[in-house]
């Protein structure tokens, strides 16, 4: 089973047209239906956005490899635990996989057929992460720590421009997918994007040291879902991402060159009253990862596995609740109205990013 690849170019062309033909409008609705169906049925989608090139992704990965190769002492200068690690560096061993602390999730894992069960992490994730805010933040907010100023490491003069450039491109791709999903679900085109305005979007690349943690079966990111609205990734140079589709089947994700992976987050689940479920996933060293490590060694390339991940969020002060027809859905009562920022803070506590000792 492969994820569908949706080319965003036709949608962008038709959406920009002031007077589309009936045929073009039908094509647009068909594309939007495919996007919403994939998010509902698989929790994921691969998109090709003509505005986001493989070269853009490579430029970003090159800089992040250089950063993660610096010493731990250097990287810890960018650590901001007092801000819940929502800006700057998060060292390895801080993020706790939800599957280690959530009894409900542990019960869910036991019900997954043996061949599809996730790898079992032995403790916190052995990966670094860097959080960089993307886009404007509200002047007045009840959730200031989720909208903190960015941290720039010394010795990287290109840092801000590279992060902002790639981050803004990925936000643009998320916004188009959000529009298409809204249309596909029978909502207004801006049902989701209007709630994303001034959201605490985070470009959050991870860095995993394959020299240190490169043995088969090492779990870099234990079985979990994302707490935000939609997550987008550029193609990594080292495979290892597994996702679980709604049927319970486990899939190893293969992102074609020049494409981006979109995954559903918990905020989308909330807004659709459970029509879409937050996609479960993990990152594990597999046989294909080992093959990529060997190729990188032979070509004298970096052995840090960098993910160019961006978390697209609903604005902190916006209310999360099922929208439109989802308000009458069978599971709507499971998703009571709650401010997005309040929900995010609850989730950060659960995965150990608010200083709550769980291990």
C-alpha positions in Angstrom: 0.0 0.0 0.0 1.4 3.4 -1.0 0.1 6.8 0.0 -1.5 8.9 -2.7 0.6 11.7 -4.2 -1.4 14.9 -4.9 0.1 17.5 -7.2 -1.0 20.9 -5.8 -0.2 22.7 -9.0 -3.7 22.2 -10.7 -5.5 23.4 -7.5 -3.3 26.5 -7.3 -4.0 27.3 -11.0 -7.7 26.8 -10.7 -8.0 28.6 -7.3 -6.2 31.6 -8.8 -8.6 31.7 -11.8 -11.3 34.4 -11.4 -13.8 32.5 -13.7 -13.1 28.8 -13.7 -15.0 26.6 -16.1 -17.5 24.0 -14.9 -15.0 21.3 -15.8 -12.3 23.0 -13.8 -14.5 23.4 -10.8 -15.4 19.7 -11.0 -11.7 18.8 -11.2 -11.0 21.0 -8.2 -13.8 19.3 -6.1 -12.5 15.9 -7.1 -8.9 16.8 -6.0 -10.3 18.2 -2.7 -12.3 15.0 -2.1 -9.1 12.9 -2.6 -7.3 15.0 -0.1 -10.0 14.8 2.6 -10.4 11.0 2.0 -6.7 10.3 2.4 -6.5 12.3 5.6 -9.6 10.5 6.9 -8.6 7.0 5.8 -4.8 7.0 6.3 -4.0 10.0 8.4 -1.4 11.0 5.8 -0.9 12.4 2.3 2.0 13.0 0.0 2.0 16.3 -1.9 4.0 17.8 -4.6 4.1 21.6 -4.3 5.7 23.5 -7.2 6.7 26.2 -4.7 8.8 23.7 -2.5 11.7 22.2 -4.4 14.1 19.4 -3.6 16.9 22.0 -3.7 15.1 24.1 -1.0 14.9 21.0 1.2 18.6 20.1 0.6 19.7 23.6 1.6 17.8 23.3 4.8 19.1 19.8 5.6 22.7 20.8 4.9 22.5 23.6 7.5 20.8 21.5 10.1 23.4 18.7 9.7 26.1 21.3 10.3 24.3 22.4 13.4 23.6 19.0 14.9 27.2 18.0 14.3 28.3 20.7 16.8 29.1 19.6 20.3 26.4 18.9 22.9 27.8 21.8 25.0 27.3 24.2 22.1 23.8 23.0 21.3 22.7 23.3 25.0 23.4 27.0 24.8 20.2 27.2 22.7 18.1 25.2 25.3 15.1 26.9 26.8 13.4 24.5 29.3 11.7 27.5 31.1 9.7 28.0 27.8 8.7 24.3 27.6 11.3 23.7 24.9 9.0 25.5 22.5 11.9 27.5 21.1 15.5 26.5 20.6 17.1 23.1 21.3 15.6 20.1 22.9 18.4 17.7 23.9 18.1 13.9 23.3 16.6 12.1 26.3 14.0 14.8 27.0 10.9 14.0 24.8 9.0 11.0 26.3 7.1 8.8 23.8 3.4 9.0 24.6 3.3 5.2 24.5 5.5 5.0 27.6 3.2 7.1 29.8 -0.3 6.8 28.4 -2.1 3.7 29.7 -4.9 4.1 27.2 -2.4 4.1 24.4 -0.7 1.0 25.8 -4.0 -0.9 25.8 -4.5 0.3 22.2 -1.1 -1.1 21.2 -2.0 -4.5 22.7 -5.0 -4.8 20.4 -2.8 -4.1 17.3 -2.0 -7.4 15.4 1.5 -8.6 16.3 2.9 -7.9 12.8 1.8 -4.3 12.9 2.8 -3.5 16.5 5.2 -0.6 17.0 8.7 -0.9 18.3 9.0 -0.7 22.1 11.2 2.3 23.3 13.4 1.7 26.4 13.1 5.3 27.6 13.0 8.9 26.3 13.7 9.6 22.6 17.4 9.6 21.7 17.0 12.5 19.3 17.7 16.2 19.4 15.1 18.8 18.1 15.3 22.4 17.3 12.1 24.6 17.6 11.9 27.7 15.4 8.7 29.7 15.2 7.4 30.5 11.7 5.0 33.3 10.8 3.5 36.2 12.8 2.4 35.8 16.4 -0.6 37.6 18.1 0.2 40.9 19.9 -2.2 39.8 22.7 -2.5 36.2 23.8 -3.3 34.2 26.9 -0.5 31.7 26.0 2.7 33.8 25.8 5.1 30.9 26.3 3.7 29.2 23.2 4.5 32.3 21.2 8.0 33.1 22.4 10.8 34.8 20.6 13.2 32.6 18.5 16.7 31.5 19.5 19.5 31.9 17.0 22.8 29.9 17.4 26.1 31.7 17.0 28.2 31.0 13.9 25.2 30.5 11.6 24.7 33.8 9.7 22.4 32.1 7.3 20.2 30.6 10.1 17.2 33.0 10.2 16.9 33.4 6.4 17.1 29.6 5.8 14.7 28.7 8.6 12.2 31.4 7.6 12.4 30.6 3.9 11.8 26.8 4.3 9.3 27.3 7.1 7.2 29.7 5.2 7.2 27.5 2.1 6.0 24.5 4.2 3.3 26.6 5.9 2.1 27.6 2.4 1.8 24.0 1.5 -0.1 23.2 4.7 -2.5 26.1 4.1 -3.4 24.8 0.6 -3.9 21.2 1.9 -6.1 22.7 4.7 -8.2 24.6 2.1 -8.6 21.4 0.0 -9.5 19.3 3.0 -12.1 21.8 4.1 -13.7 21.8 0.6 -13.5 18.0 0.5 -15.3 17.8 3.9 -18.1 20.2 2.7 -16.9 23.1 4.9 -16.1 26.6 3.7 -12.8 27.0 2.0 -11.3 29.0 4.9 -12.8 26.9 7.7 -9.4 25.6 8.8 -7.1 28.3 7.5 -8.9 31.1 9.3 -8.2 29.3 12.6 -4.6 28.9 11.7 -4.0 32.6 11.4 -1.2 33.7 13.8 -1.0 30.2 15.1 2.2 29.1 17.0 3.6 27.2 13.9 6.9 25.6 14.6 9.6 24.4 12.2 10.9 21.6 14.4 13.7 19.6 12.7 15.0 16.5 14.6 18.6 15.4 14.6 19.5 11.7 15.3 23.1 10.7 15.6 23.4 7.5 13.5 27.1 7.1 14.6 25.9 6.8 18.2 22.4 5.3 17.8 22.7 3.6 14.4 21.9 0.0 15.3 18.8 -1.7 13.8 15.7 -1.4 16.0 16.8 1.8 17.7 13.7 3.9 18.3 14.3 7.6 17.6 10.6 8.6 18.1 8.4 6.2 19.9 4.8 5.4 18.8 2.9 8.7 19.1 0.5 11.2 17.5 1.1 14.9 16.9 -0.8 17.4 19.1 -1.0 20.1 16.4 -3.3 20.5 13.3 -1.2 19.2 10.4 2.4 18.2 10.3 4.5 18.4 7.2 7.9 16.9 6.5 10.4 17.3 3.7 12.1 14.1 2.4 14.7 12.8 4.9 18.1 11.4 3.7 17.6 8.4 5.9 14.4 6.4 5.9 12.7 5.0 9.1 9.3 6.6 9.4 6.4 4.2 10.0 2.8 5.2 10.1 -0.5 3.4 11.0 -3.5 3.9 8.8 -7.0 3.9 10.1 -7.5 0.2 9.4 -4.6 -0.5 11.8 -2.1 -1.5 9.1 1.5 -0.3 9.5 3.2 1.3 6.6 6.8 2.3 6.0 6.6 5.7 4.4 8.6 6.4 1.2 8.5 10.0 0.1 9.4 10.6 -3.5 12.1 13.1 -4.4 10.7 16.7 -4.4 7.6 15.7 -2.4 6.3 16.5 1.1 4.6 14.3 3.6 1.5 15.6 5.5 0.2 13.9 8.6 -3.0 14.6 10.6 -2.7 16.0 14.1 -4.9 16.0 17.2 -6.3 19.5 16.5 -7.7 18.3 13.1 -9.3 15.3 14.9 -10.9 17.8 17.3 -12.2 20.0 14.5 -13.7 17.1 12.6 -15.2 15.4 15.6 -13.2 12.3 15.1 -13.9 12.0 11.4 -10.1 12.3 11.0 -8.0 10.7 13.6 -4.5 12.0 14.6 -2.1 9.7 12.7 0.1 7.4 14.8 3.7 7.1 13.8 7.2 6.2 14.9 10.8 6.6 13.7 13.0 3.5 13.9 16.3 2.4 12.5 15.4 -0.2 9.9 17.3 -2.3 7.3 16.7 0.5 4.8 18.1 3.0 7.2 21.3 0.8 7.6 21.6 0.8 3.8 21.4 4.6 3.7 24.0 4.8 6.5 26.4 2.7 4.4 25.9 4.8 1.3 26.5 8.0 3.3 29.7 6.6 4.8 31.0 5.7 1.4 30.2 9.2 0.1 31.6 10.8 3.2 28.3 12.5 4.1 26.9 13.4 7.5 25.5 10.6 9.6 23.0 12.8 11.4 19.4 11.9 10.4 17.6 15.2 10.0 13.8 15.5 9.6 12.6 18.8 8.2 9.4 18.7 10.3 7.0 21.6 10.6 4.1 21.6 13.0 1.1 23.7 11.7 -1.1 24.8 14.6 -4.5 26.3 15.2 -4.1 29.8 16.9 -3.6 29.4 20.6 -6.5 31.7 21.5 -8.9 30.0 19.0 -11.5 27.6 20.2 -11.2 23.9 19.2 -14.6 22.3 18.6 -16.2 20.2 15.9 -17.0 22.4 12.9 -20.1 22.4 10.6 -21.7 19.0 10.1 -19.1 17.4 12.4 -20.9 19.1 15.3 -23.7 16.6 14.9 -21.3 13.6 14.5 -21.6 10.5 16.6 -18.3 11.2 18.5 -18.7 15.0 18.8 -19.3 14.8 22.5 -15.7 13.5 22.9 -14.4 16.8 21.7 -15.7 19.5 24.0 -14.9 23.2 23.3 -11.4 24.1 24.5 -8.9 26.8 23.6 -6.1 25.4 21.4 -3.4 26.8 23.6 -4.9 25.1 26.7 -5.0 21.8 24.8 -1.4 22.2 23.7 -0.2 22.9 27.3 -2.0 19.7 28.5 -0.3 17.6 25.8 3.2 19.1 26.5 2.8 18.1 30.1 2.1 14.5 29.1 5.3 14.3 26.9 7.5 15.9 29.5 8.1 19.3 27.9 6.6 21.4 30.7 8.9 20.2 33.4 6.5 17.5 34.6 8.6 14.5 35.8 7.1 11.4 34.2 10.2 9.1 34.0 
